[in-house]
Amino acid sequence: MVRMADTYQLWLDQVRDALRSINMQMDDWQPVWSFDFRSEYDAGVKADDAATKANRYWWKEQNKSLKQDCRQTKDCWLPRGHRGVCQPL
Protein backbone atom coordinates (compact mmCIF):
# COMPACT_ATOMS: atom_id res chain seq x y z
CA MET A 1 0.00 0.00 0.00
CA VAL A 2 1.33 3.45 -0.96
CA ARG A 3 1.10 6.02 1.78
CA MET A 4 0.00 9.62 1.19
CA ALA A 5 3.49 10.89 2.11
CA ASP A 6 4.96 8.56 -0.51
CA THR A 7 2.65 9.85 -3.24
CA TYR A 8 3.54 13.43 -2.32
CA GLN A 9 7.25 12.60 -2.60
CA LEU A 10 6.70 10.96 -5.98
CA TRP A 11 4.80 14.03 -7.18
CA LEU A 12 7.52 16.33 -5.81
CA ASP A 13 10.17 14.31 -7.68
CA GLN A 14 8.17 14.88 -10.87
CA VAL A 15 8.11 18.62 -10.09
CA ARG A 16 11.89 18.57 -9.59
CA ASP A 17 12.35 16.79 -12.93
CA ALA A 18 10.15 19.34 -14.70
CA LEU A 19 12.09 22.21 -13.13
CA ARG A 20 15.42 20.62 -14.08
CA SER A 21 14.23 20.36 -17.67
CA ILE A 22 14.03 24.17 -17.78
CA ASN A 23 17.26 24.60 -15.83
CA MET A 24 15.57 25.73 -12.60
CA GLN A 25 16.91 23.76 -9.68
CA MET A 26 14.40 23.55 -6.85
CA ASP A 27 17.23 23.25 -4.33
CA ASP A 28 18.62 26.60 -5.49
CA TRP A 29 15.39 28.60 -5.49
CA GLN A 30 13.17 27.10 -2.79
CA PRO A 31 15.40 28.12 0.15
CA VAL A 32 15.44 31.72 -1.08
CA TRP A 33 11.75 32.15 -1.97
CA SER A 34 9.64 29.34 -0.62
CA PHE A 35 6.87 28.19 -2.95
CA ASP A 36 3.98 26.29 -1.35
CA PHE A 37 4.25 22.98 -3.20
CA ARG A 38 2.13 21.19 -0.61
CA SER A 39 -0.88 23.38 -1.36
CA GLU A 40 -0.46 22.70 -5.06
CA TYR A 41 -0.34 18.97 -4.43
CA ASP A 42 -3.35 19.08 -2.11
CA ALA A 43 -5.29 21.01 -4.78
CA GLY A 44 -4.59 18.27 -7.32
CA VAL A 45 -2.34 20.37 -9.55
CA LYS A 46 -0.29 18.34 -12.03
CA ALA A 47 3.46 18.26 -11.35
CA ASP A 48 4.31 20.06 -14.62
CA ASP A 49 1.81 22.82 -13.86
CA ALA A 50 3.16 23.22 -10.32
CA ALA A 51 6.68 23.51 -11.76
CA THR A 52 5.49 26.25 -14.12
CA LYS A 53 3.83 28.11 -11.25
CA ALA A 54 6.96 27.83 -9.10
CA ASN A 55 9.15 29.01 -11.97
CA ARG A 56 7.00 32.11 -12.49
CA TYR A 57 6.82 32.78 -8.75
CA TRP A 58 10.60 32.59 -8.38
CA TRP A 59 11.18 34.91 -11.36
CA LYS A 60 8.67 37.39 -9.98
CA GLU A 61 10.38 37.36 -6.59
CA GLN A 62 13.81 37.75 -8.16
CA ASN A 63 12.66 40.63 -10.35
CA LYS A 64 11.10 42.27 -7.29
CA SER A 65 14.30 41.85 -5.25
CA LEU A 66 16.25 43.53 -8.06
CA LYS A 67 13.60 46.29 -8.27
CA GLN A 68 12.95 45.21 -11.84
CA ASP A 69 9.45 43.87 -11.35
CA CYS A 70 6.67 44.78 -13.76
CA ARG A 71 4.44 47.52 -12.43
CA GLN A 72 1.87 47.46 -15.25
CA THR A 73 -0.28 44.67 -13.81
CA LYS A 74 -0.49 43.10 -10.40
CA ASP A 75 1.30 39.75 -10.20
CA CYS A 76 2.99 39.89 -13.61
CA TRP A 77 6.09 37.71 -13.30
CA LEU A 78 7.97 39.29 -16.21
CA PRO A 79 10.63 41.97 -15.70
CA ARG A 80 9.90 45.66 -15.98
CA GLY A 81 9.83 46.89 -19.57
CA HIS A 82 8.91 43.51 -21.04
CA ARG A 83 7.38 43.31 -24.49
CA GLY A 84 3.89 42.04 -25.09
CA VAL A 85 1.11 41.53 -22.61
CA CYS A 86 1.71 40.94 -18.94
CA GLN A 87 1.83 37.35 -17.72
CA PRO A 88 0.15 36.83 -14.35
CA LEU A 89 1.35 34.22 -11.91
For each residue, the residues with C-beta under 8 A, 3 or more apart:
1:
2: 6 7
3: 6 7
4: 7 8
5: 8 9
6: 2 3 9 10
7: 2 3 4 10 11
8: 4 5 11 12 38 41
9: 5 6 12 13
10: 6 7 13 14
11: 7 8 14 15 41 47
12: 8 9 15 16 37 41 47
13: 9 10 16 17
14: 10 11 17 18 47 48
15: 11 12 18 19 26 37 47 50 51 54
16: 12 13 19 20 26
17: 13 14 20 21 47
18: 14 15 21 22 47 48 50 51 52
19: 15 16 22 24 25 26 51 54 55
20: 16 17 23 24 25
21: 17 18
22: 18 19 51 55
23: 20
24: 19 20 28 29 51 54 55 58
25: 19 20 28 29
26: 15 16 19 29 30 54
27: 30 31
28: 24 25 31 32
29: 24 25 26 32 33 35 54 58
30: 26 27 33 34 35
31: 27 28 34
32: 28 29 58 61
33: 29 30 57 58 61 62
34: 30 31
35: 29 30 53 54 57 58
36: 39 40
37: 12 15 40 41 50 54
38: 8 41 42
39: 36 42 43
40: 36 37 43 45 49 50 53
41: 8 11 12 37 38 44 45 50
42: 38 39
43: 39 40
44: 41
45: 40 41 49 50 53
46: 49 50
47: 11 12 14 15 17 18 50 51
48: 14 18 51 52
49: 40 45 46 52 53
50: 15 18 37 40 41 45 46 47 53 54
51: 15 18 19 22 24 47 48 54 55
52: 18 48 49 55 56
53: 35 40 45 49 50 56 57 89
54: 15 19 24 26 29 35 37 50 51 57 58
55: 19 22 24 51 52 58 59
56: 52 53 59 60 77 87 89
57: 33 35 53 54 60 61 77 89
58: 24 29 32 33 35 54 55 61 62
59: 55 56 62 63 77 78
60: 56 57 63 64 69 75 76 77 89
61: 32 33 57 58 64 65
62: 33 58 59 65 66
63: 59 60 66 68 69 70 77 78 79 80
64: 60 61 67 68 69
65: 61 62
66: 62 63 69
67: 64
68: 63 64 79 80
69: 60 63 64 66 76 79 80
70: 63 73 76 77 78 79 80 82 86
71: 80
72: 76 86
73: 70 76 86 88
74: 88
75: 60 88 89
76: 60 69 70 72 73 82 86 87 88
77: 56 57 59 60 63 70 87 88 89
78: 59 63 70 82 86 87
79: 63 68 69 70 82
80: 63 68 69 70 71
81:
82: 70 76 78 79 86
83:
84:
85:
86: 70 72 73 76 78 82
87: 56 76 77 78
88: 73 74 75 76 77
89: 53 56 57 60 75 77
